[in-house]
Amino acid sequence: MADSDKEDRTEAPSARRLETARGEGQVAISRELQSLTVLGCALTAMAMTGPAQVTHLVVRTRHLMEGIGTIDLSAGGLAEVHKSLILAAGLAGPPVLAAVVGGAAITLLQTGFLLHPGALMPQPGRLSPMRGIKRIFGGDNAVETLKALVKLLAFVLALYHVLGGLWPVFLSSTGWDAGTLAERTARLVLHAMLMLLAVQGGIAVLDTAWVRYRHTSRLRMSRQDLRDEHRQSEGDPHVKGRIRQLRRQRAKRRMMDSVKTATVIITNPTHYAVALAYENGGKGAPKVVAKGVDELAARIREMALDHKVPLVANPPLARALYTVPLDAEIPREHFQVVAGIIAYVWRLKRPPPGPPPLR
Protein backbone atom coordinates (compact mmCIF):
# COMPACT_ATOMS: atom_id res chain seq x y z
CA MET A 1 0.00 0.00 0.00
CA ALA A 2 2.81 2.37 0.89
CA ASP A 3 4.63 1.61 -2.38
CA SER A 4 1.53 2.28 -4.43
CA ASP A 5 0.98 5.53 -2.54
CA LYS A 6 4.51 6.64 -3.38
CA GLU A 7 3.95 5.78 -7.03
CA ASP A 8 0.80 7.92 -7.06
CA ARG A 9 2.65 10.96 -5.71
CA THR A 10 3.97 12.22 -9.03
CA GLU A 11 3.18 15.93 -8.68
CA ALA A 12 5.45 18.60 -7.25
CA PRO A 13 4.34 19.93 -3.85
CA SER A 14 2.14 22.99 -3.99
CA ALA A 15 2.94 26.26 -2.27
CA ARG A 16 0.33 25.51 0.39
CA ARG A 17 1.83 22.06 1.00
CA LEU A 18 5.31 23.57 1.43
CA GLU A 19 3.96 26.24 3.77
CA THR A 20 2.11 23.66 5.86
CA ALA A 21 5.23 21.52 6.15
CA ARG A 22 7.23 24.58 7.14
CA GLY A 23 4.69 25.38 9.85
CA GLU A 24 5.19 21.86 11.18
CA GLY A 25 8.95 22.38 11.30
CA GLN A 26 9.74 20.31 8.19
CA VAL A 27 12.49 22.17 6.34
CA ALA A 28 15.53 21.11 4.35
CA ILE A 29 18.63 21.41 6.54
CA SER A 30 22.03 20.14 5.46
CA ARG A 31 24.17 19.12 8.43
CA GLU A 32 27.22 19.04 6.18
CA LEU A 33 26.68 22.69 5.28
CA GLN A 34 26.49 23.43 8.99
CA SER A 35 29.76 21.56 9.53
CA LEU A 36 31.38 23.49 6.69
CA THR A 37 30.30 26.82 8.18
CA VAL A 38 31.44 25.86 11.68
CA LEU A 39 34.80 24.67 10.39
CA GLY A 40 35.27 27.71 8.16
CA CYS A 41 34.40 30.22 10.91
CA ALA A 42 36.66 28.48 13.44
CA LEU A 43 39.54 28.37 10.95
CA THR A 44 39.08 32.03 10.05
CA ALA A 45 39.07 33.09 13.69
CA MET A 46 42.09 30.92 14.36
CA ALA A 47 44.00 32.44 11.44
CA MET A 48 43.13 36.00 12.55
CA THR A 49 43.84 35.70 16.27
CA GLY A 50 46.00 32.61 16.59
CA PRO A 51 49.50 33.70 15.47
CA ALA A 52 49.90 36.54 17.96
CA GLN A 53 48.51 34.50 20.84
CA VAL A 54 50.59 31.45 19.95
CA THR A 55 53.77 33.55 19.88
CA HIS A 56 52.93 35.05 23.24
CA LEU A 57 52.11 31.63 24.65
CA VAL A 58 55.38 30.12 23.35
CA VAL A 59 57.46 32.91 24.90
CA ARG A 60 55.71 32.56 28.25
CA THR A 61 55.86 28.76 28.19
CA ARG A 62 59.58 28.79 27.33
CA HIS A 63 60.20 31.19 30.19
CA LEU A 64 58.37 28.86 32.58
CA MET A 65 60.10 25.75 31.28
CA GLU A 66 63.53 27.33 31.58
CA GLY A 67 62.86 28.08 35.23
CA ILE A 68 60.84 24.97 36.04
CA GLY A 69 63.19 24.01 38.88
CA THR A 70 63.10 27.43 40.50
CA ILE A 71 59.39 28.24 40.29
CA ASP A 72 58.25 30.12 43.34
CA LEU A 73 55.24 28.32 44.76
CA SER A 74 54.16 31.44 46.55
CA ALA A 75 51.14 33.43 45.42
CA GLY A 76 53.18 35.45 42.91
CA GLY A 77 54.71 32.39 41.24
CA LEU A 78 51.40 30.57 41.00
CA ALA A 79 49.89 33.71 39.48
CA GLU A 80 52.35 33.51 36.59
CA VAL A 81 51.44 29.86 35.99
CA HIS A 82 47.75 30.79 36.18
CA LYS A 83 48.22 33.49 33.54
CA SER A 84 49.87 30.99 31.19
CA LEU A 85 46.98 28.57 31.62
CA ILE A 86 44.43 31.33 30.94
CA LEU A 87 46.37 32.36 27.84
CA ALA A 88 46.37 28.77 26.59
CA ALA A 89 42.66 28.44 27.24
CA GLY A 90 42.07 31.81 25.51
CA LEU A 91 43.43 30.38 22.28
CA ALA A 92 40.24 28.34 21.92
CA GLY A 93 37.92 31.24 22.75
CA PRO A 94 37.66 33.05 19.37
CA PRO A 95 37.41 29.87 17.25
CA VAL A 96 34.72 28.41 19.52
CA LEU A 97 32.74 31.66 19.56
CA ALA A 98 33.00 32.02 15.78
CA ALA A 99 31.92 28.40 15.30
CA VAL A 100 28.85 28.85 17.53
CA VAL A 101 27.77 32.07 15.82
CA GLY A 102 28.40 30.67 12.34
CA GLY A 103 26.54 27.45 13.07
CA ALA A 104 23.52 29.33 14.41
CA ALA A 105 23.53 31.75 11.46
CA ILE A 106 23.67 29.05 8.77
CA THR A 107 20.88 27.13 10.49
CA LEU A 108 18.63 30.18 10.53
CA LEU A 109 19.45 30.91 6.90
CA GLN A 110 18.60 27.37 5.82
CA THR A 111 15.29 27.42 7.68
CA GLY A 112 14.39 30.95 6.62
CA PHE A 113 14.60 32.14 10.25
CA LEU A 114 12.05 29.53 11.30
CA LEU A 115 11.76 28.94 15.04
CA HIS A 116 9.59 25.89 15.75
CA PRO A 117 8.97 25.39 19.49
CA GLY A 118 7.25 22.05 18.79
CA ALA A 119 10.61 20.52 17.92
CA LEU A 120 11.66 20.95 21.55
CA MET A 121 8.60 19.18 22.94
CA PRO A 122 8.99 15.52 23.96
CA GLN A 123 7.52 12.99 21.54
CA PRO A 124 6.42 9.75 23.23
CA GLY A 125 6.41 7.96 19.88
CA ARG A 126 10.18 8.20 19.74
CA LEU A 127 10.41 6.07 22.89
CA SER A 128 8.99 3.04 21.09
CA PRO A 129 11.73 0.37 20.66
CA MET A 130 10.25 -0.88 17.39
CA ARG A 131 10.17 2.60 15.91
CA GLY A 132 13.72 3.12 17.10
CA ILE A 133 14.85 -0.04 15.30
CA LYS A 134 13.04 1.07 12.16
CA ARG A 135 14.77 4.45 12.32
CA ILE A 136 18.18 2.82 12.78
CA PHE A 137 17.80 0.40 9.88
CA GLY A 138 15.54 2.59 7.76
CA GLY A 139 16.42 3.96 4.35
CA ASP A 140 17.34 7.43 5.61
CA ASN A 141 19.77 6.11 8.20
CA ALA A 142 21.35 3.83 5.63
CA VAL A 143 21.99 6.86 3.45
CA GLU A 144 23.38 8.79 6.42
CA THR A 145 25.71 5.89 7.26
CA LEU A 146 26.94 5.74 3.68
CA LYS A 147 27.50 9.50 3.69
CA ALA A 148 29.50 9.24 6.94
CA LEU A 149 31.72 6.48 5.50
CA VAL A 150 32.38 8.45 2.31
CA LYS A 151 33.15 11.55 4.37
CA LEU A 152 35.55 9.62 6.62
CA LEU A 153 37.33 8.14 3.60
CA ALA A 154 37.68 11.57 1.99
CA PHE A 155 39.15 13.03 5.19
CA VAL A 156 41.60 10.15 5.58
CA LEU A 157 42.82 10.55 2.01
CA ALA A 158 43.17 14.31 2.45
CA LEU A 159 45.19 13.97 5.66
CA TYR A 160 47.33 11.21 4.14
CA HIS A 161 48.13 13.54 1.25
CA VAL A 162 49.12 16.33 3.64
CA LEU A 163 51.11 14.25 6.12
CA GLY A 164 52.76 12.16 3.44
CA GLY A 165 54.38 15.22 1.91
CA LEU A 166 55.52 16.58 5.26
CA TRP A 167 57.05 13.41 6.65
CA PRO A 168 60.53 14.11 5.22
CA VAL A 169 60.40 17.60 6.73
CA PHE A 170 59.72 16.19 10.20
CA LEU A 171 62.70 13.87 9.94
CA SER A 172 64.95 16.94 9.75
CA SER A 173 63.22 18.80 12.60
CA THR A 174 65.56 17.63 15.33
CA GLY A 175 67.70 20.75 15.04
CA TRP A 176 64.82 23.26 15.12
CA ASP A 177 64.47 25.72 17.95
CA ALA A 178 61.13 26.38 19.71
CA GLY A 179 60.16 29.27 17.40
CA THR A 180 60.81 27.29 14.23
CA LEU A 181 58.96 24.29 15.61
CA ALA A 182 55.95 26.42 16.48
CA GLU A 183 55.97 28.09 13.05
CA ARG A 184 56.28 24.83 11.11
CA THR A 185 53.62 23.19 13.28
CA ALA A 186 51.24 26.11 12.66
CA ARG A 187 51.79 25.81 8.92
CA LEU A 188 51.10 22.09 9.08
CA VAL A 189 47.88 22.61 11.01
CA LEU A 190 46.77 25.38 8.64
CA HIS A 191 47.50 23.24 5.57
CA ALA A 192 45.62 20.30 7.01
CA MET A 193 42.65 22.47 7.99
CA LEU A 194 42.46 24.04 4.52
CA MET A 195 42.52 20.60 2.94
CA LEU A 196 39.74 19.40 5.26
CA LEU A 197 37.80 22.58 4.55
CA ALA A 198 38.01 21.97 0.79
CA VAL A 199 36.85 18.36 1.19
CA GLN A 200 34.03 19.45 3.50
CA GLY A 201 32.98 22.10 0.96
CA GLY A 202 32.55 19.48 -1.76
CA ILE A 203 30.63 17.21 0.59
CA ALA A 204 28.40 20.12 1.69
CA VAL A 205 27.46 20.99 -1.91
CA LEU A 206 26.44 17.40 -2.64
CA ASP A 207 24.63 17.00 0.68
CA THR A 208 22.67 20.25 0.25
CA ALA A 209 21.46 19.12 -3.17
CA TRP A 210 20.50 15.70 -1.77
CA VAL A 211 18.69 17.11 1.27
CA ARG A 212 16.60 19.49 -0.84
CA TYR A 213 15.76 16.75 -3.32
CA ARG A 214 14.78 14.41 -0.48
CA HIS A 215 12.68 17.09 1.20
CA THR A 216 10.80 17.82 -2.03
CA SER A 217 10.30 14.10 -2.72
CA ARG A 218 8.75 13.54 0.70
CA LEU A 219 6.26 16.35 0.08
CA ARG A 220 5.25 15.27 -3.42
CA MET A 221 1.53 14.97 -3.97
CA SER A 222 -0.84 12.84 -5.98
CA ARG A 223 -3.36 14.36 -8.34
CA GLN A 224 -6.09 13.52 -5.86
CA ASP A 225 -4.17 15.43 -3.18
CA LEU A 226 -4.04 18.45 -5.47
CA ARG A 227 -7.76 18.24 -6.17
CA ASP A 228 -8.57 17.91 -2.46
CA GLU A 229 -6.34 20.86 -1.61
CA HIS A 230 -7.93 22.96 -4.34
CA ARG A 231 -11.37 22.02 -3.06
CA GLN A 232 -10.41 22.99 0.50
CA SER A 233 -8.84 26.30 -0.47
CA GLU A 234 -11.27 27.35 -3.19
CA GLY A 235 -14.37 25.53 -2.00
CA ASP A 236 -16.35 22.66 -3.52
CA PRO A 237 -17.28 23.62 -7.13
CA HIS A 238 -20.79 22.22 -6.67
CA VAL A 239 -21.32 24.23 -3.51
CA LYS A 240 -19.90 27.35 -5.10
CA GLY A 241 -22.14 26.86 -8.12
CA ARG A 242 -25.17 26.51 -5.87
CA ILE A 243 -24.21 29.68 -3.97
CA ARG A 244 -23.84 31.60 -7.24
CA GLN A 245 -27.24 30.33 -8.37
CA LEU A 246 -28.90 31.46 -5.13
CA ARG A 247 -27.27 34.85 -5.42
CA ARG A 248 -28.50 35.26 -8.99
CA GLN A 249 -32.02 34.30 -7.90
CA ARG A 250 -32.00 36.84 -5.04
CA ALA A 251 -30.63 39.52 -7.35
CA LYS A 252 -33.34 38.74 -9.91
CA ARG A 253 -36.05 38.98 -7.24
CA ARG A 254 -34.73 42.34 -6.07
CA MET A 255 -34.62 43.53 -9.65
CA MET A 256 -38.19 42.46 -10.31
CA ASP A 257 -39.33 44.23 -7.14
CA SER A 258 -37.75 47.41 -8.50
CA VAL A 259 -40.05 47.22 -11.55
CA LYS A 260 -43.04 47.94 -9.32
CA THR A 261 -41.73 51.42 -8.44
CA ALA A 262 -40.04 52.24 -11.77
CA THR A 263 -40.86 55.48 -13.58
CA VAL A 264 -41.02 54.03 -17.10
CA ILE A 265 -40.18 50.85 -19.02
CA ILE A 266 -38.35 51.30 -22.33
CA THR A 267 -39.11 48.36 -24.67
CA ASN A 268 -37.93 46.97 -28.02
CA PRO A 269 -40.98 46.31 -27.85
CA THR A 270 -40.71 42.47 -27.64
CA HIS A 271 -37.06 41.50 -27.14
CA TYR A 272 -35.72 44.13 -24.71
CA ALA A 273 -37.14 45.80 -21.62
CA VAL A 274 -35.28 48.35 -19.47
CA ALA A 275 -36.84 49.86 -16.34
CA LEU A 276 -35.79 53.41 -15.40
CA ALA A 277 -36.36 55.15 -12.07
CA TYR A 278 -36.25 58.89 -11.50
CA GLU A 279 -37.70 61.08 -8.77
CA ASN A 280 -39.11 64.45 -9.70
CA GLY A 281 -36.67 67.05 -8.43
CA GLY A 282 -34.12 64.41 -7.46
CA LYS A 283 -30.38 64.79 -7.97
CA GLY A 284 -28.52 62.90 -10.67
CA ALA A 285 -29.73 61.17 -13.82
CA PRO A 286 -32.29 58.36 -14.18
CA LYS A 287 -31.01 54.93 -13.15
CA VAL A 288 -31.43 51.51 -14.72
CA VAL A 289 -33.17 49.44 -12.01
CA ALA A 290 -34.14 46.38 -14.08
CA LYS A 291 -33.47 44.95 -17.52
CA GLY A 292 -33.99 41.76 -19.47
CA VAL A 293 -34.30 40.14 -22.87
CA ASP A 294 -36.87 37.78 -24.33
CA GLU A 295 -38.55 35.81 -21.49
CA LEU A 296 -37.27 38.06 -18.73
CA ALA A 297 -38.28 41.13 -20.75
CA ALA A 298 -41.78 39.68 -21.05
CA ARG A 299 -41.98 39.21 -17.28
CA ILE A 300 -40.85 42.82 -16.74
CA ARG A 301 -43.59 44.07 -19.09
CA GLU A 302 -46.22 41.94 -17.35
CA MET A 303 -45.23 43.22 -13.92
CA ALA A 304 -45.20 46.79 -15.23
CA LEU A 305 -48.74 46.39 -16.57
CA ASP A 306 -49.90 44.89 -13.26
CA HIS A 307 -48.53 47.90 -11.33
CA LYS A 308 -49.53 50.51 -13.93
CA VAL A 309 -45.96 51.44 -14.88
CA PRO A 310 -45.94 53.12 -18.35
CA LEU A 311 -44.30 51.25 -21.26
CA VAL A 312 -42.69 53.26 -24.04
CA ALA A 313 -41.48 51.55 -27.22
CA ASN A 314 -38.11 52.86 -28.43
CA PRO A 315 -35.98 49.99 -29.86
CA PRO A 316 -32.69 51.89 -30.36
CA LEU A 317 -32.86 53.39 -26.86
CA ALA A 318 -33.84 50.04 -25.29
CA ARG A 319 -30.88 48.26 -26.88
CA ALA A 320 -28.49 51.06 -25.85
CA LEU A 321 -29.71 51.19 -22.24
CA TYR A 322 -29.54 47.41 -21.88
CA THR A 323 -25.73 47.68 -21.83
CA VAL A 324 -25.83 49.96 -18.77
CA PRO A 325 -25.16 48.09 -15.48
CA LEU A 326 -27.95 47.78 -12.94
CA ASP A 327 -28.31 50.67 -10.47
CA ALA A 328 -26.11 52.85 -12.72
CA GLU A 329 -27.12 56.20 -14.16
CA ILE A 330 -27.80 56.38 -17.88
CA PRO A 331 -25.02 57.82 -20.09
CA ARG A 332 -25.03 61.53 -20.83
CA GLU A 333 -25.77 61.04 -24.56
CA HIS A 334 -29.21 59.64 -23.68
CA PHE A 335 -30.23 62.43 -21.30
CA GLN A 336 -32.30 64.40 -23.81
CA VAL A 337 -34.25 61.44 -25.19
CA VAL A 338 -34.96 59.97 -21.74
CA ALA A 339 -35.91 63.38 -20.34
CA GLY A 340 -38.50 63.76 -23.11
CA ILE A 341 -39.93 60.31 -22.38
CA ILE A 342 -40.14 60.94 -18.62
CA ALA A 343 -41.78 64.32 -19.19
CA TYR A 344 -44.31 62.63 -21.47
CA VAL A 345 -45.02 59.98 -18.80
CA TRP A 346 -45.53 62.61 -16.13
CA ARG A 347 -47.97 64.47 -18.35
CA LEU A 348 -49.96 61.27 -18.77
CA LYS A 349 -50.14 60.86 -15.00
CA ARG A 350 -51.54 64.36 -14.44
CA PRO A 351 -55.27 64.44 -13.71
CA PRO A 352 -57.35 66.02 -16.52
CA PRO A 353 -58.52 69.53 -15.81
CA GLY A 354 -62.05 69.47 -14.32
CA PRO A 355 -65.07 71.68 -15.34
CA PRO A 356 -65.03 75.27 -14.14
CA PRO A 357 -66.66 75.75 -10.74
CA LEU A 358 -70.32 76.86 -10.72
CA ARG A 359 -71.13 80.32 -9.51
C-alpha positions as CSV (number, residue, x, y, z in Angstrom):
1,M,0.0,0.0,0.0
2,A,2.8,2.4,0.9
3,D,4.6,1.6,-2.4
4,S,1.5,2.3,-4.4
5,D,1.0,5.5,-2.5
6,K,4.5,6.6,-3.4
7,E,4.0,5.8,-7.0
8,D,0.8,7.9,-7.1
9,R,2.6,11.0,-5.7
10,T,4.0,12.2,-9.0
11,E,3.2,15.9,-8.7
12,A,5.4,18.6,-7.2
13,P,4.3,19.9,-3.9
14,S,2.1,23.0,-4.0
15,A,2.9,26.3,-2.3
16,R,0.3,25.5,0.4
17,R,1.8,22.1,1.0
18,L,5.3,23.6,1.4
19,E,4.0,26.2,3.8
20,T,2.1,23.7,5.9
21,A,5.2,21.5,6.1
22,R,7.2,24.6,7.1
23,G,4.7,25.4,9.9
24,E,5.2,21.9,11.2
25,G,9.0,22.4,11.3
26,Q,9.7,20.3,8.2
27,V,12.5,22.2,6.3
28,A,15.5,21.1,4.3
29,I,18.6,21.4,6.5
30,S,22.0,20.1,5.5
31,R,24.2,19.1,8.4
32,E,27.2,19.0,6.2
33,L,26.7,22.7,5.3
34,Q,26.5,23.4,9.0
35,S,29.8,21.6,9.5
36,L,31.4,23.5,6.7
37,T,30.3,26.8,8.2
38,V,31.4,25.9,11.7
39,L,34.8,24.7,10.4
40,G,35.3,27.7,8.2
41,C,34.4,30.2,10.9
42,A,36.7,28.5,13.4
43,L,39.5,28.4,11.0
44,T,39.1,32.0,10.0
45,A,39.1,33.1,13.7
46,M,42.1,30.9,14.4
47,A,44.0,32.4,11.4
48,M,43.1,36.0,12.6
49,T,43.8,35.7,16.3
50,G,46.0,32.6,16.6
51,P,49.5,33.7,15.5
52,A,49.9,36.5,18.0
53,Q,48.5,34.5,20.8
54,V,50.6,31.4,20.0
55,T,53.8,33.5,19.9
56,H,52.9,35.1,23.2
57,L,52.1,31.6,24.7
58,V,55.4,30.1,23.3
59,V,57.5,32.9,24.9
60,R,55.7,32.6,28.2
61,T,55.9,28.8,28.2
62,R,59.6,28.8,27.3
63,H,60.2,31.2,30.2
64,L,58.4,28.9,32.6
65,M,60.1,25.7,31.3
66,E,63.5,27.3,31.6
67,G,62.9,28.1,35.2
68,I,60.8,25.0,36.0
69,G,63.2,24.0,38.9
70,T,63.1,27.4,40.5
71,I,59.4,28.2,40.3
72,D,58.3,30.1,43.3
73,L,55.2,28.3,44.8
74,S,54.2,31.4,46.6
75,A,51.1,33.4,45.4
76,G,53.2,35.5,42.9
77,G,54.7,32.4,41.2
78,L,51.4,30.6,41.0
79,A,49.9,33.7,39.5
80,E,52.3,33.5,36.6
81,V,51.4,29.9,36.0
82,H,47.8,30.8,36.2
83,K,48.2,33.5,33.5
84,S,49.9,31.0,31.2
85,L,47.0,28.6,31.6
86,I,44.4,31.3,30.9
87,L,46.4,32.4,27.8
88,A,46.4,28.8,26.6
89,A,42.7,28.4,27.2
90,G,42.1,31.8,25.5
91,L,43.4,30.4,22.3
92,A,40.2,28.3,21.9
93,G,37.9,31.2,22.8
94,P,37.7,33.1,19.4
95,P,37.4,29.9,17.3
96,V,34.7,28.4,19.5
97,L,32.7,31.7,19.6
98,A,33.0,32.0,15.8
99,A,31.9,28.4,15.3
100,V,28.8,28.8,17.5
101,V,27.8,32.1,15.8
102,G,28.4,30.7,12.3
103,G,26.5,27.4,13.1
104,A,23.5,29.3,14.4
105,A,23.5,31.7,11.5
106,I,23.7,29.1,8.8
107,T,20.9,27.1,10.5
108,L,18.6,30.2,10.5
109,L,19.4,30.9,6.9
110,Q,18.6,27.4,5.8
111,T,15.3,27.4,7.7
112,G,14.4,31.0,6.6
113,F,14.6,32.1,10.3
114,L,12.1,29.5,11.3
115,L,11.8,28.9,15.0
116,H,9.6,25.9,15.8
117,P,9.0,25.4,19.5
118,G,7.3,22.1,18.8
119,A,10.6,20.5,17.9
120,L,11.7,21.0,21.5
121,M,8.6,19.2,22.9
122,P,9.0,15.5,24.0
123,Q,7.5,13.0,21.5
124,P,6.4,9.7,23.2
125,G,6.4,8.0,19.9
126,R,10.2,8.2,19.7
127,L,10.4,6.1,22.9
128,S,9.0,3.0,21.1
129,P,11.7,0.4,20.7
130,M,10.3,-0.9,17.4
131,R,10.2,2.6,15.9
132,G,13.7,3.1,17.1
133,I,14.8,0.0,15.3
134,K,13.0,1.1,12.2
135,R,14.8,4.5,12.3
136,I,18.2,2.8,12.8
137,F,17.8,0.4,9.9
138,G,15.5,2.6,7.8
139,G,16.4,4.0,4.3
140,D,17.3,7.4,5.6
141,N,19.8,6.1,8.2
142,A,21.4,3.8,5.6
143,V,22.0,6.9,3.5
144,E,23.4,8.8,6.4
145,T,25.7,5.9,7.3
146,L,26.9,5.7,3.7
147,K,27.5,9.5,3.7
148,A,29.5,9.2,6.9
149,L,31.7,6.5,5.5
150,V,32.4,8.5,2.3
151,K,33.1,11.5,4.4
152,L,35.6,9.6,6.6
153,L,37.3,8.1,3.6
154,A,37.7,11.6,2.0
155,F,39.1,13.0,5.2
156,V,41.6,10.1,5.6
157,L,42.8,10.5,2.0
158,A,43.2,14.3,2.5
159,L,45.2,14.0,5.7
160,Y,47.3,11.2,4.1
161,H,48.1,13.5,1.2
162,V,49.1,16.3,3.6
163,L,51.1,14.3,6.1
164,G,52.8,12.2,3.4
165,G,54.4,15.2,1.9
166,L,55.5,16.6,5.3
167,W,57.0,13.4,6.6
168,P,60.5,14.1,5.2
169,V,60.4,17.6,6.7
170,F,59.7,16.2,10.2
171,L,62.7,13.9,9.9
172,S,64.9,16.9,9.7
173,S,63.2,18.8,12.6
174,T,65.6,17.6,15.3
175,G,67.7,20.8,15.0
176,W,64.8,23.3,15.1
177,D,64.5,25.7,17.9
178,A,61.1,26.4,19.7
179,G,60.2,29.3,17.4
180,T,60.8,27.3,14.2
181,L,59.0,24.3,15.6
182,A,55.9,26.4,16.5
183,E,56.0,28.1,13.1
184,R,56.3,24.8,11.1
185,T,53.6,23.2,13.3
186,A,51.2,26.1,12.7
187,R,51.8,25.8,8.9
188,L,51.1,22.1,9.1
189,V,47.9,22.6,11.0
190,L,46.8,25.4,8.6
191,H,47.5,23.2,5.6
192,A,45.6,20.3,7.0
193,M,42.7,22.5,8.0
194,L,42.5,24.0,4.5
195,M,42.5,20.6,2.9
196,L,39.7,19.4,5.3
197,L,37.8,22.6,4.6
198,A,38.0,22.0,0.8
199,V,36.8,18.4,1.2
200,Q,34.0,19.5,3.5
201,G,33.0,22.1,1.0
202,G,32.6,19.5,-1.8
203,I,30.6,17.2,0.6
204,A,28.4,20.1,1.7
205,V,27.5,21.0,-1.9
206,L,26.4,17.4,-2.6
207,D,24.6,17.0,0.7
208,T,22.7,20.2,0.2
209,A,21.5,19.1,-3.2
210,W,20.5,15.7,-1.8
211,V,18.7,17.1,1.3
212,R,16.6,19.5,-0.8
213,Y,15.8,16.7,-3.3
214,R,14.8,14.4,-0.5
215,H,12.7,17.1,1.2
216,T,10.8,17.8,-2.0
217,S,10.3,14.1,-2.7
218,R,8.7,13.5,0.7
219,L,6.3,16.3,0.1
220,R,5.3,15.3,-3.4
221,M,1.5,15.0,-4.0
222,S,-0.8,12.8,-6.0
223,R,-3.4,14.4,-8.3
224,Q,-6.1,13.5,-5.9
225,D,-4.2,15.4,-3.2
226,L,-4.0,18.5,-5.5
227,R,-7.8,18.2,-6.2
228,D,-8.6,17.9,-2.5
229,E,-6.3,20.9,-1.6
230,H,-7.9,23.0,-4.3
231,R,-11.4,22.0,-3.1
232,Q,-10.4,23.0,0.5
233,S,-8.8,26.3,-0.5
234,E,-11.3,27.4,-3.2
235,G,-14.4,25.5,-2.0
236,D,-16.3,22.7,-3.5
237,P,-17.3,23.6,-7.1
238,H,-20.8,22.2,-6.7
239,V,-21.3,24.2,-3.5
240,K,-19.9,27.4,-5.1
241,G,-22.1,26.9,-8.1
242,R,-25.2,26.5,-5.9
243,I,-24.2,29.7,-4.0
244,R,-23.8,31.6,-7.2
245,Q,-27.2,30.3,-8.4
246,L,-28.9,31.5,-5.1
247,R,-27.3,34.9,-5.4
248,R,-28.5,35.3,-9.0
249,Q,-32.0,34.3,-7.9
250,R,-32.0,36.8,-5.0
251,A,-30.6,39.5,-7.3
252,K,-33.3,38.7,-9.9
253,R,-36.1,39.0,-7.2
254,R,-34.7,42.3,-6.1
255,M,-34.6,43.5,-9.7
256,M,-38.2,42.5,-10.3
257,D,-39.3,44.2,-7.1
258,S,-37.7,47.4,-8.5
259,V,-40.1,47.2,-11.6
260,K,-43.0,47.9,-9.3
261,T,-41.7,51.4,-8.4
262,A,-40.0,52.2,-11.8
263,T,-40.9,55.5,-13.6
264,V,-41.0,54.0,-17.1
265,I,-40.2,50.8,-19.0
266,I,-38.4,51.3,-22.3
267,T,-39.1,48.4,-24.7
268,N,-37.9,47.0,-28.0
269,P,-41.0,46.3,-27.8
270,T,-40.7,42.5,-27.6
271,H,-37.1,41.5,-27.1
272,Y,-35.7,44.1,-24.7
273,A,-37.1,45.8,-21.6
274,V,-35.3,48.3,-19.5
275,A,-36.8,49.9,-16.3
276,L,-35.8,53.4,-15.4
277,A,-36.4,55.1,-12.1
278,Y,-36.2,58.9,-11.5
279,E,-37.7,61.1,-8.8
280,N,-39.1,64.5,-9.7
281,G,-36.7,67.1,-8.4
282,G,-34.1,64.4,-7.5
283,K,-30.4,64.8,-8.0
284,G,-28.5,62.9,-10.7
285,A,-29.7,61.2,-13.8
286,P,-32.3,58.4,-14.2
287,K,-31.0,54.9,-13.1
288,V,-31.4,51.5,-14.7
289,V,-33.2,49.4,-12.0
290,A,-34.1,46.4,-14.1
291,K,-33.5,45.0,-17.5
292,G,-34.0,41.8,-19.5
293,V,-34.3,40.1,-22.9
294,D,-36.9,37.8,-24.3
295,E,-38.5,35.8,-21.5
296,L,-37.3,38.1,-18.7
297,A,-38.3,41.1,-20.8
298,A,-41.8,39.7,-21.1
299,R,-42.0,39.2,-17.3
300,I,-40.9,42.8,-16.7
301,R,-43.6,44.1,-19.1
302,E,-46.2,41.9,-17.4
303,M,-45.2,43.2,-13.9
304,A,-45.2,46.8,-15.2
305,L,-48.7,46.4,-16.6
306,D,-49.9,44.9,-13.3
307,H,-48.5,47.9,-11.3
308,K,-49.5,50.5,-13.9
309,V,-46.0,51.4,-14.9
310,P,-45.9,53.1,-18.4
311,L,-44.3,51.3,-21.3
312,V,-42.7,53.3,-24.0
313,A,-41.5,51.6,-27.2
314,N,-38.1,52.9,-28.4
315,P,-36.0,50.0,-29.9
316,P,-32.7,51.9,-30.4
317,L,-32.9,53.4,-26.9
318,A,-33.8,50.0,-25.3
319,R,-30.9,48.3,-26.9
320,A,-28.5,51.1,-25.8
321,L,-29.7,51.2,-22.2
322,Y,-29.5,47.4,-21.9
323,T,-25.7,47.7,-21.8
324,V,-25.8,50.0,-18.8
325,P,-25.2,48.1,-15.5
326,L,-27.9,47.8,-12.9
327,D,-28.3,50.7,-10.5
328,A,-26.1,52.9,-12.7
329,E,-27.1,56.2,-14.2
330,I,-27.8,56.4,-17.9
331,P,-25.0,57.8,-20.1
332,R,-25.0,61.5,-20.8
333,E,-25.8,61.0,-24.6
334,H,-29.2,59.6,-23.7
335,F,-30.2,62.4,-21.3
336,Q,-32.3,64.4,-23.8
337,V,-34.2,61.4,-25.2
338,V,-35.0,60.0,-21.7
339,A,-35.9,63.4,-20.3
340,G,-38.5,63.8,-23.1
341,I,-39.9,60.3,-22.4
342,I,-40.1,60.9,-18.6
343,A,-41.8,64.3,-19.2
344,Y,-44.3,62.6,-21.5
345,V,-45.0,60.0,-18.8
346,W,-45.5,62.6,-16.1
347,R,-48.0,64.5,-18.4
348,L,-50.0,61.3,-18.8
349,K,-50.1,60.9,-15.0
350,R,-51.5,64.4,-14.4
351,P,-55.3,64.4,-13.7
352,P,-57.3,66.0,-16.5
353,P,-58.5,69.5,-15.8
354,G,-62.0,69.5,-14.3
355,P,-65.1,71.7,-15.3
356,P,-65.0,75.3,-14.1
357,P,-66.7,75.8,-10.7
358,L,-70.3,76.9,-10.7
359,R,-71.1,80.3,-9.5
